[in-house]
Every structure is written in C-alpha cells, then in structure tokens.
Amino acid sequence: MASRTASTPRARRSQGVWANPVLPYLLTAPAILFVGGVLGYAVVSGFVTSLYKVEVWSIEQPFVGFDNYLDLFQDDKFINSLTRSFIFVFGTIAIGFFLSLGFALVLSQVRVARGLFRGIALIPYLVSGIATAVMWRFLFVGSNSLINHITTALGFGTVSWLGDPTNALIVVILANVWFISPFATLILLAGLQTIDNELYEAASIDGARWHQQFIHITLPAIMPMIALSMMWLSFASFNMFDIILPLTGGGPGRATEVLAVYMYQLAFRSLDYSGASAVMMVLLVINLTFSVVYLRIFRER
Amino acid sequence: MGVSSVARSAQSSLDLQYFSRFLRRNFYWIPLLVFTVWSLLPIIWSISASFKGAIDVYASPRLIPEHPTLDNYVRVFTYPNFSRYLFNSLFLSLTSTVLAVAVSSLAAYSFARYNFRLRNVLLVAILIPRILPRASLIVPLYRMVEQAGLLDTYIALIIAYTATAIPFATWILTGFFVAVPKELEEAAATDGASMWQRIRHIVLPIAVPGLVTVAVFSLREAWNEFPFVLALTTSSEIRTLPYQLFLLRDAIGIQDWPLLNAFTIVTILPILLLYLRFERNIVSGITQGALK
C-alpha cells in the first residue's frame, strides 16, 4: 500500500520534504546548545561542586563525597529553612488552590464582560516579584499601613505584621498566593471550559444538587488541571526568592528564610559555594519528587 | 436509587433548588467582586500612594489623595541613572526575547515536522529544564560567569535569559506548529518553495498567536527578572529596574513610600500595557498550548 501511494510523483516529492537526515539536528542545535550549555551545565557543575570542599580563601579543593550533605542535615539553620519552606509551600497550596478554584468557578459563570474579569484575574502574575514585595510591604508595615488601619477600625489595634515570626510568615504566604495563583486560576479555568454544559443540565433534571454536580461532574472532569495547578503552586513556591528577599529578607530572625533564600545567603554572604550547591541539589531533588508524586496521583485517577 | 425516589426528593426540595439556582446564576458577582478587589487592591493602593505627598501618605488612609501630586513621578524619572536602568531593562528584555523566539521557532519547527531518531530524546532534553527553578541556578551560574570573566556584562545576562526562556517557548510553539497542516507545506514544496520560504510564508503567519504568547511571556520573564541580575552584576552600568527597586526598598532609614510606589508603578506599567493589548491572545495561547 505504502509503495503504491508513494509511486505518484507528487506523493514521492512531498515525502521527500520531511526525509532529511541532518536538517532536524541542525534546527534543534541552537536550542540544545543554550539549554544544555547553560542550564544543563549549571546542574552538573552544581552537583560536582557539592561533592568538593570549595573555599574562596583556600587553593585546595578536596573531594569530600557527600560530606557537605551530611553537614547540611546536622545544621539547625538548614533544618529551619527546610521546615519554613514546607510551611510556606503547604500554606500557599492550601490557600492558593481554593482561591484559584473559587475564582475559576466564578469566572466560568460570568456572562457579562468575561474577558475583562479574566484579564483582571491574571494581572498579579504580570507584576515582578520585587514590585509584589514592595506593594505588600506597603500594605502591612508600620502603624499607618492600610491593613493596620483596618485592624484598628475592627478593634484589634495595631499588629506587628513583619516583626512577628508567625505573622511575617502569614504575610509572605499571602503575598506569594497573590503573585502565583493567577496562573493556577487560568489553568483551572481552561479545564472548566472544556466541560459540556449538557452534563449539568442532565444532572439537574435527575435532581442532582449543586454540590453533587460539583463532586460528580466538575471535579472528575478537571482532575488533570487540578494536578497541573497544584504542581505549579508547589514548584513556584518551593523556589520563591524574588518576593521573600525584599519583603522580609528572611526575617524576623530566620522565620521566613526558605531554602532558596538560605542558599543565596550561604553562597553570597558566607561564600560557602559547596554548601550552597548541596542546598541547590536538595531543592532539585524535592522538585523532582514533587512532580513524580503529582504525576502518580494524577495517573491513578 | 429508584427513579421515583429521585423524583420525590427532587420535588421536596424544589423551592430550595430554584432558590439556590437563582443564587448561583445571579449572585456570582459577590465572590467575583471579592476576587477582583483581592487581585487589584495592592496595585490600586500603590497607585494611590504614588500620587500622594510625604505628609498625605502617613496621614489618614484615603484612596483618593487629598493633595494629588505628580512630584513622585518627576522624582522617579529624574532619579540618578534612571534612564540607564530603563535602557538596560528594555535592551535585555528585547534581545533575549528575539533570540529565544528565533531559536525556539527553529527547534519547534524541527520537532513539529521531522521524525528523526533522537527526536524524543532531544525534545525531553529541552522541555525538562522547565522544572529547573531559576533561583536554584544562581550559584553554579555565578561561578561559570565569573570563571569566564563575564560578570557585569550584558552578554552573560542575555545568554542566561535566553536559555531559561527556550523550554517554555519551544513547548508552546511546537504545539502551534503541529496545528499548521503539513499538506500546505507539501503543496508549496512541490511548487519549489524552500524551507525558509515555507516557514516564513506559511508556518509563521498561521502561528502568530503562539509567537505573540511566547514573546510576551519571554518579555515578562526578562523584564521582571531578579535572581540572575542580583547574582551576576554588581555595577550600576548593567543594573535593571527591578534591581534598582530592590536597592531602593533595601535602603536604610525611613522609607520614602511615595517614591517607592511611583517607582513600582513605573516598572510594572510596560508589561501591564503589553498584556492588556494582547490579553485575549495570550490567555487562549496558554490554554491551547497547555492542553496540547
């Protein structure tokens, strides 16, 4: 059969269009060079550095195997930032997921000016992390801040938002949710728009209440999008750096010093490149584990 | 559950059901309002403060300034080296975006059209780094750039920005290029069109929504980027707007909130305007790309 279709001159020539053995490699070469040469090399060299003891004041760089990792896990500051990272990530997912699901559900119901509201929903994601941090700091810091005016009006008085370890963590989580959840909203909204409206109509005729419809129609239909949005929220939070450094600088004390911030301080303040590289590998392994777990859960459904 | 029992339970809660349906159909605007305020409040409050004087900003919390002033914006635009930071941000965003779109288009075309032996291996090799967090790379990147003697240069930042933009761009563009019918190109090829002519006159015009999406996202990434410029530059010659905003915020002493807010608004405005111009395109570009 194949030889018969290929025997017409036109088909033969059109097959010839896609039969170049070298061209596809040439076309992908620049992208491979950029990605492999910069990102790939960075990961490999980070891993190698984490196996050596690199110190700026010493010429010798002895191979130490996994000693840097063992040191890390005995370091209270590292354990602290690991704990802070997990609180930060789970706090963001817990708030951010329900917020974006709620927002997506409401947006899918909107009939007037839907484009406008959808546009507004994505706006925080376009602002830079630094700008987000400055705006959120302005909302919370000092007795004259907007939030403190509100808490005073409500009778709670002035709250020390960024001076208190727990409050600072809450503010950082809220700022992070504000910054990254719009993209999760967009993913969930895309999922909701693929659901056939007739399913809901049929369910209403059968007497299914809205929460039954939600559990039996909406949720199963957007399961892949739920997995994708949670993956996005945990990735973006685990590696969040832009918001925390300008908002709290990791403080007060080390209350908001998540892994990425700890790694930065280790490398650029303490000049401990080996330790920082080991933290980087821990970050990458956690990211990888997260994605494998999410894909598992998502595939089992 | 039998049909009759379903009917009975439906009947007994009929009023409630109509009521709840009425609520759902017409009162979505209450949560919508809450979500909209949540999304816009920090920006609106910042815009408000950017038009206030130093006394107004510490006085009562009014949304509309009592004595509105443009003074803060004048101070931003006459800030020492402001035009330099603006130029750096623009230059780095534009060059890395042009490079990333060009390089990704070639790769995406190859993945969309050719069936070569290492196709899947290379595709995975380009797409997997999407999960590499930017901040986590700053330590090895700093050491690489330092050893190459490229600290405080445009070229180091352009290469770093381009490399981080390529995975996402290739992913979205491959989806868009696959959607361009192969037959169109085959017909053009039989008429003697070269690959470059086919890409230029057939594939790219059809994939314009994808190109716009990728370009806007790449511009957004580079314009807002912070970890790389923090790690790879120290000189004010190469400094970008976000970095300067970070330094302003980091300054010791009483914070000049009117200036800080005006500076913030100026740095976020270009991307907001760009986004509002292409909003429809971008949202559908992302959702189409993500669903492929």
Interface residues (C-beta under 8 A of the other chain):
Chain A: R10 R13 S14 V17 W18 N20 P21 L23 P24 Y25 L27 T28 P30 A31 I32 F34 V35 G36 G37 V38 L39 G40 Y41 A42 V43 S45 G46 T49 L99 G102 F103 V106 L107 Q109 V110 G115 F117 R118 G119 I120 A121 L122 I123 P124 L126 V127 S128 G129 I130 A131 T132 A133 V134 M135 W136 R137 F138 L139 N144 L146 H149 W178 P182 L186 I187 L189 A190 Q193 T194 S204 D206 G207 R209 W210 L228 F235 F238 N239 M240 F241 D242 L245 P246 A260 M263 Y264 A267 F268 Y273 A276 S277 M280 L283 L284 N287 L288 S291
Chain B: V6 A7 S9 A10 S13 Q17 S20 R21 R24 R25 Y28 W29 P31 L32 F35 T36 W38 S39 L40 L41 P42 I43 W45 S46 A49 V57 Y58 A59 P61 V103 S104 L106 A107 Y109 S110 F111 R113 Y114 N115 F116 L118 R119 L122 A125 I126 P129 I131 L132 P133 R134 A135 S136 L137 I138 V139 P140 L141 Y142 R143 M144 I159 A160 T162 A163 T164 I166 P167 T170 K182 E183 E185 E186 A187 A189 T190 M195 R220 W223 N224 F226 P227 A231 P242 Y243 L245 F246 R249 D250 W257 L260 N261 T264 T267 I268 I271 L272 Y275 L276 E279 R280 V283 I286 T287 A290 L291
